[in-house]
Amino acid sequence: MLELKLTLPIRCKGTIFDVETTGWTPSVGEFITIGYISGSKLRVVQRDDRDGSEKNRIGEIAKGLTFLPRPYMAYNKSFEERWLRFKIDHDLWERWKKLATEVRAKWPRLKELVPSLFQYFSPEIEVDRDQINIPSLWEKYVTNGDEEDLMEIISHNVEDLMKSYYLYVWDVYMEKTKVTKRI
């Protein structure tokens, strides 16, 4: 397992989760990455076993995270719940789905609500960060053993965590100011 730990200059009241997998459900995919922001800590745990020997270990790590402070939050909480196997209290996508429904727009994806800063400031980068295919990267890593593929998965997870944190800040702002109309 690889692990990334960062201290952020921000605090989150609760815990935001994001996972990376090779499929939509545990019955057809593998759990490969778990990341979270809790308080001012960001942590990512990344499988690095090419032989599948740590396949169950990341699920065990996830089960052990229920000591983290609530509320638990995620963008598209039903997906995260399937993999984490515990209840997420708040879906950071919910407010934006509701707004989209009110204005008769399609439900926004995370990358549409919060575009990649990397792509904006580095358009010459060959990989479009919003088009990263995690299952393909994992398969490529398993086949070739190139740790750059794992770093790309970790970077994607960190970026999604930070985007989710941004939506969390919006939720806090909207609740405190009682903003209920269209933005």
C-alpha positions in Angstrom: 0.0 0.0 0.0 1.1 3.5 -0.7 -0.1 6.3 1.5 -0.2 10.1 1.1 -0.8 12.3 4.1 -1.1 16.1 3.9 -2.0 18.8 6.4 -4.2 21.4 4.8 -4.5 25.1 5.9 -8.3 24.5 6.1 -10.6 22.6 8.5 -13.5 20.5 7.6 -16.2 19.9 10.2 -16.8 16.2 9.5 -15.2 13.9 6.9 -15.3 13.9 3.1 -14.7 10.6 1.4 -13.7 9.7 -2.2 -12.8 6.2 -3.5 -11.4 5.0 -6.7 -12.5 1.6 -8.1 -12.4 -0.5 -11.3 -16.1 -0.9 -11.5 -19.5 0.4 -10.3 -20.1 -2.2 -7.7 -17.9 -4.5 -5.6 -19.3 -7.5 -7.4 -17.8 -6.4 -10.7 -14.9 -4.3 -9.7 -12.0 -3.8 -7.3 -11.5 -1.2 -4.6 -8.1 0.4 -5.3 -8.0 3.8 -3.5 -9.6 5.5 -0.5 -9.1 9.2 0.3 -10.6 11.5 2.8 -10.4 15.0 4.3 -11.1 15.2 8.0 -10.3 18.3 10.1 -7.2 19.6 8.4 -5.9 16.2 7.3 -6.0 14.8 3.8 -5.1 11.1 3.5 -5.0 8.8 0.5 -4.4 5.0 0.7 -3.5 3.4 -2.6 -3.2 -0.3 -3.4 0.0 -1.1 -5.1 -0.3 -4.9 -5.3 0.0 -6.1 -8.9 -0.9 -9.7 -7.9 -4.1 -8.9 -6.0 -2.7 -9.8 -2.6 -4.0 -6.7 -0.9 -7.4 -6.8 -2.6 -9.3 -7.2 0.8 -7.0 -5.1 2.9 -8.2 -1.7 1.5 -11.8 -2.8 2.5 -10.6 -3.5 6.0 -8.9 -0.1 6.1 -12.2 1.5 5.0 -14.1 -0.3 7.8 -11.6 1.1 10.3 -12.4 4.7 9.3 -15.7 4.9 11.1 -13.9 6.6 14.0 -13.5 9.7 12.0 -15.7 12.7 12.9 -19.2 13.0 11.4 -21.0 14.1 9.4 -19.6 11.9 6.6 -19.9 13.5 3.2 -19.2 12.5 -0.4 -20.1 13.6 -3.9 -22.5 10.9 -5.1 -22.8 9.2 -1.8 -24.5 6.1 -3.0 -21.4 5.1 -5.0 -19.1 5.7 -2.0 -21.4 3.8 0.4 -21.4 0.8 -1.9 -17.6 0.5 -1.5 -17.1 1.9 2.0 -20.0 -0.2 3.4 -21.0 2.4 5.9 -23.5 5.2 5.8 -22.6 8.6 4.4 -24.6 11.4 6.0 -24.6 14.0 3.3 -24.4 14.0 -0.5 -22.4 17.0 -1.7 -24.1 16.5 -5.1 -27.7 16.8 -3.8 -28.0 20.6 -3.8 -26.7 20.7 -7.3 -29.0 17.9 -8.6 -31.9 19.8 -7.1 -30.9 23.0 -8.7 -30.4 21.3 -12.1 -33.8 19.7 -11.9 -35.4 23.1 -11.0 -33.9 24.7 -14.1 -34.4 21.7 -16.3 -30.7 21.0 -16.8 -28.9 17.6 -16.7 -27.4 16.7 -13.3 -23.9 18.0 -13.2 -20.8 15.9 -12.9 -18.1 16.9 -10.4 -15.8 18.0 -13.2 -18.5 20.2 -14.6 -19.2 21.9 -11.2 -15.5 22.3 -10.4 -13.2 22.1 -13.5 -9.6 21.0 -13.3 -7.2 23.7 -12.4 -4.3 21.6 -13.8 -5.9 21.5 -17.3 -6.6 25.2 -17.3 -3.1 26.3 -16.3 -1.3 23.5 -18.2 -3.3 22.9 -21.4 -0.1 21.4 -23.0 -0.4 18.4 -20.6 -1.2 15.5 -22.8 -3.6 13.8 -20.3 -6.9 15.6 -20.0 -7.3 15.3 -16.2 -11.1 15.3 -16.5 -10.9 12.3 -18.9 -8.8 10.0 -16.7 -10.0 6.5 -16.8 -9.1 4.9 -13.4 -9.8 1.3 -14.4 -7.6 1.6 -17.4 -4.8 3.2 -15.4 -5.0 0.4 -12.8 -4.9 -2.2 -15.5 -1.9 -0.5 -17.1 -0.2 -0.5 -13.7 -0.9 -4.2 -13.1 0.4 -5.0 -16.6 3.5 -2.8 -16.7 4.3 -1.9 -13.0 4.8 1.8 -13.8 4.3 3.7 -10.6 3.5 6.8 -12.6 0.1 5.2 -13.3 -0.4 4.9 -9.5 0.6 8.5 -9.0 -2.0 9.6 -11.6 -4.7 7.7 -9.7 -3.6 9.3 -6.4 -3.5 12.8 -8.0 -7.0 12.2 -9.4 -8.3 11.2 -5.9 -6.7 14.2 -4.3 -8.2 16.5 -7.0 -11.7 15.0 -6.5 -11.3 15.4 -2.7 -10.4 19.1 -3.1 -13.3 19.6 -5.5 -15.7 18.0 -3.0 -14.3 20.2 -0.3 -15.1 23.2 -2.5 -18.7 22.0 -2.7 -18.7 21.5 1.1 -17.7 25.1 1.5 -20.5 26.2 -0.8 -23.0 24.1 1.3 -21.8 25.8 4.5 -22.0 29.2 2.9 -25.5 28.6 1.5 -26.8 27.3 4.9 -25.3 30.2 6.8 -26.6 32.8 4.4 -29.9 31.0 3.8 -29.3 31.3 0.0 -32.2 29.4 -1.5 -32.6 31.0 -4.9 -30.7 30.2 -8.0 -27.0 31.1 -7.8 
